[in-house]
């Protein structure tokens, strides 16, 4: 996603769909970022915030150069209406980035178990589930898919904003070093056994965008902020974004 934002033209308009407090940050001050959710909540980041239903967006046709749906499609009760609206508000020649969890993965199952569903009303079990509905309802060409690796950041005590469920005790109450070791273990098993214990979803690129470094999987994902890094300097490192302690996979 960061690469996509970096390549947008000067002054491009970007829609952050299902944003809450903002699903991404960018150093590009020239971009006009509009963040939409059902309600405007406290703790907002940069950008213009709009309270509206994603299935009925209050924007003109072709209003945006890019749409970012960063882990929001799984939450929309009117999925098809929302996807049609994405196609409507995206300008001809625009770009769409979509990231969703894989409902078959360990990470997503833990998330839904802890949060009694976690608000996930749409279960995507294969890339074809996502690609099919977006191409059918927007006619945007699919440019590429990248598997996403879990950082288990939703279990991290640093990220608790309300009292966590008692079940969190099974994960050392969100202790960050414990989670870092757990993630490293899952990634090591995947590498040696060909399993998918550390996977949690996919990122998709549609429209007028070239997928950066096709086929590359960023396995170094921060246990606190969830940011991914293609390479890190040492086996034990501090995240460049939030400075949390991590282990290289």
Buried (B, 14 or more C-beta within 10 A) or exposed (E): BBEBBEEBEEEBBBBBBBBBEBBBEBEBEEBEBBBBBEEBEEEBBEBEBBEBBBBEBEBEEEBBBBBBBBBBBBBBEBBEBBBBBBBBBBBEEBBBBBBBBBBEBBBBBBBBEBBEEBEBEBBBEEBEBBBEBBBEBBEBEBBBBBBBBBBBBBBBBEBEEEEBEEEBEEBBEBBBEBBBBBBBBBBBBBEEEEEBBBBBBBBBBBBBBEBBEEEEEBBBBBBBBBBBBEEBEEEEBBBEBBEBBBBBB
